[in-house]
Amino acid sequence: MESSVYPQITPFNKGGLQVDETHEIYFEESGNPRGYPVFFFHGGPGSRVREYHRRYFDPNFYRVVLFDQRGCGKSSPRGHTFQNTTQKLISDVDRLREHLSIKQFLVFGGSWGSTLGVSYALEHPNRVSGLLLRGVFLARKSEIEWYLDGIRNFLPDTIDRIRRGTVEDTIKYYYDGVFGQDNEKAMLLAGEWSAYEASLMKIGSNEQPSSKIEKIDIDDFLSAKIQLHYMLNDCFVDGIEMLDGVAKFKMKTIIVQGRLDMVCPPVTAYELANSLPNAELRIVENGGHSGSQPEIARELRKATDDFKEVFQS
């Protein structure tokens, strides 16, 4: 990835923003303090921001805002699912925007981050100047069924290790176990869940898919908790309504999609691009799902550079 993105940079501002009586979200700013604002929406649900996420953006042009969603990463309380919904996350983003005195910004969202980014834009279209999406996910039933059933056509051995009946049965089984009182069982099931996702992420990369259960740390455990909480609740969104709603968007959209993305297959990106009035779909033929894969990272950097011309015109 090193040659695909900008050099490492250090944030010029870090902090925590109290968004309600329970939750505080971590945020950081890097790049140019007077630059064009871009908000990075991380994946998951349940993941977190990482150092390399700053590096998709020209630090001389962009004011890069990264934040950990409720219960994620450095936000607190970690792994907390109370009052943790997509609607609350949208509210958090807008609170952060106000806190940083930003009127309008570019949305950069990958995987679950694309769901949240589009959801925010639907709620606040006048505050979004552009959409840059990667590995599009809209949380429709068909997409979740693919993730835990349809993909069996390619990885039958992997999916059969976690399958517990129907898709709904599988999600409920892991949710009940990870949220249960038996800590040893909870960690084991969180490890199985995390290993399954990791094996899918490797498809389309130079790494070989593997369903081996690695020993997980507390961050992975809490991430699995949040993801299962969202999946049990259909991610608190209606993906079909989202596809209908984006027809009113006027902002430019660039979608970067790996042809070999097995987590979020290209069909969703294709359908979203066709529903948007001003969208460009860029297929990376050898690309998988991960935004850190060099081919994907290179195309994402190019897209942020292309948006510079839009904002300078």
N, C-alpha and C positions, 0 to 999 in steps of 0.2 A: 504493500500500500504506500510505502514511503515516497516513491516517485510520482504517485498518482494525485497527491494532495499538497496543500501548502505546508510549510515548516511548522514545527511545534510553536505554540504561543502560550503565554501565561495570562490568566485573567487579570484585568485591572480593577475588578470589583467582584466581591462575593458577599453573600448574605443569606439570611433566612427571613421569609415573609409569613407572618401569622395570618392565615386566611379564614380561620374560624376558631372556636374555643378549644378545638382539639388539634388541628393540623397546622404545621408550619412547613412551607416548601422551601427547599434550597434552590438558589439561583446563582448564576455567575455571568459576568460580561467580559468579553475579550474583543480584540481587534481595535477598531477606531472608535473612541468614545463619541465622536461627532459623525460617525459613519451611518450608513443606511441600516435600519434595524431589521434583524432576522431572528425569528424565534425557532429554536430547534425542538421538535416534538419527538421524544424517544419512543422506542417500541415497547413491546410487552404483550398485554399490560403487565406491569411489574418490573420492567427493566430499569435502567438508570442512564444518566449521561456519562460519557467517558471522554478522556482527554482528546482522542482523535476526532471526536465530533466537532471540535473547534476548527478543524483543519480543512474542511470543505470550502472555506470562505476566504476570500482575499482580505487579509487583516487591515489593509490600508483603506479598503472601501466599506466593509461591513462592520456594524456594531452587533456582535454575535451574542445572543442571549440563550443560554442553556439553563434548563431547570429540571429537577427531579419531581415527577408527579407525586401526588399524595401517597404516602406510605413507601415510596421508592427511594433507593440510594441514600442520600444524605438528608432527605426530608424526614420529618418526625411527626408522630411516632412510626417507626419502621414497621412495615408489614401490616399496618392497621387498616382494616376494611370497613370500619364504622364510618358512615357518611362518606364513603368512597365510591362515587359513581361518575359516569362520563359527564353528566350535567354539572357536578361539583368541580370536575377538572376544567371544564370550560370557564366556569366562574373564576377559578384560580388564575387561569391565564389572563383573564381580563383584569383581575386585581393586580397582577404583576405588571401588566402593561401600564396601568394607571400609576403604580408605584414608581415605575421608571420613566414616567412622563413621555410615553411613546404614543403617538396618535395612530400610526399605521405601520404595518410591518409585513415582510415576506414570511410566509409559513413554509417551513421545511419539515416534512414528516415522513418517516419510513415505517412500513408494516403497520402495527397498531398506531403509530404516530400519524400515519396518513388518515386513519379513521378519526382520530381526535382532531387533527388539523382541519379536515373537511367539516367536521361537526362544529368546530369553532367558527369557521367561515360561514356556515349556514346561519349560525346565531348572530354573527357580527360581520356581515359582508363588507361594510364600509370601513372596517378596521384592517382588512386584509388586502394588500396591494398585489399579491401574487401567490401562487401555490407551486411548490416544488415537492413532488411526492415520489416515493420509492417503494417498490414491493407492495402494491396497493392491497388493502384489506378493508372491507366494508361490513364485516361481521354478519353477513347474511347467513341464513341457515345452511345454504348450499356450500358456503365457504368453510364453515365449521365442520360440516359433514365430510368435506374433502379432507380436511386436516386430520380427522380421526377415523376415516373410513375409506374414502375414495383413493387415497394415496396407497392403500394396500396393494393396488395393482403393480406398484413399483417396489414397495418395501413390505412384503407380506410377513416376513419373519419379525421385522421390527414392530409393526403395529399389533401383531398377535400377542406380543409380550405384554402390552398394556390394555388390550381390549377386554372389556367387561360387559359384553352384551351390546346394546345399542349405543349410539354416540352419547345420548343423554345418560344412559346407565354408566358409561365410562367416566364421564365428567363428574357425576354424582359420587361414584365410588372413590375417586381420587380426592374430591372435595371433602367428603366425610372423613377420610383417613388423615388427610393433611391438617384438617381443623379439629381432629379428635384429641382425646386425652392421653392416648398412648404415644409418647414422644418418640420412641424408637420406631414405631410403625410410621408415624408422620414423616420422619426424616427419610425413611426408606422409600415411601411412596413419592415424596417430593423429589427424591433422587431419580426414581423411575421416570417421572414426568419430565424432569429437566433433561435427562439423557435422551428421551424420545425427541424432544424439540431440537436438541443439539445435533442429532443424527440427520434430521431433515435440513438443518441449516447448512450442513456440509455438502449437500448435493449441489453440483454446479461449481464447486471449488476444487482445489487440488488435494483436499483431504478426503479420505475414504469414510463414508457413512459408517457409524458404529452405534450399536444399542447398548454398549457396555455401561453399566451404572458406576459412575465415579462417585467418590465420597464428596458430598456437597457441603458447602459452608453455609453459615447463617444467611448470607445475602441471597444465595440461590434458593434456600428454603422459603424465605420471606417473599421472594419473587414468585415462586410457585403458588404461594397462598393467594397473592393478589390476582395472578392470572386465572386461577380456578374460580375465585370469587366473581370475576368478570364473566368468564365463560358460562358459569352456572346461571347468570342473569342476562345472557345474550348480549353482553357488553353494553347493556343499557342504551342501545341504539336500534334503529330500524334501517337497515341498509338499503332496502327497497325505496323507502321514503327519501333517503339521502340521494340516491341516483336521480329521483324525480326532482329534488330540490335544487341540484347544482345547475339545472338548465337556466337559472336566472343569473348565474355568475357572469361578471364582465371581466374579471381579472385574468391575466395570462396564467396558464398552467403548463408546467413541464412535468411529465411523468417518466421516470426512469425505471425500467422493468427488465429483470433478468428473464431470458427465454427459458432457462432451466430452473426457475424458482419453484420449488415444490411446496414451500410453506404457503405462499400466496401466488398461485398460478397466474399467468399473463391474462387470462380471460377477464379477470376483474378490472385490471388496468385498461384493457381494451374497451370494456363496456363503460367505464367511467370517462375515458377520453371521448367516446362517442356521445356521451351525455352532456359534456361541457362545450360551451360555444367557442372557447378560445384556448384549446388544449393541443399540446404536441406530445405524442407518445414516442419515446425513444427506447427501442428494444435493444438490449445488450445480448447478443446471440449466445455468448458463452457464459453469461452471468447467471448466478444463483440468487439467493435471497439476501445474503449478508451485505450490508453497506460498507464493510471493511474489505470486501473482496476487491482486488486491484482494478479489475475491469469496471465494476460498478462504481467504485470510488472515483475513478477517473472521469466517468460520465457525469457523476454528481458535481464534481468540481467544475466541469465544463458548463453545466447548467447554471451554477451560481454565477459564473463569469458572464454567461449570456444574459442573465437577469440584470447585470450591471448596466448593460446597454439600454434595457427597458427603463430603468430608473433614472438614467442620465438623459434620456430623450425628452 
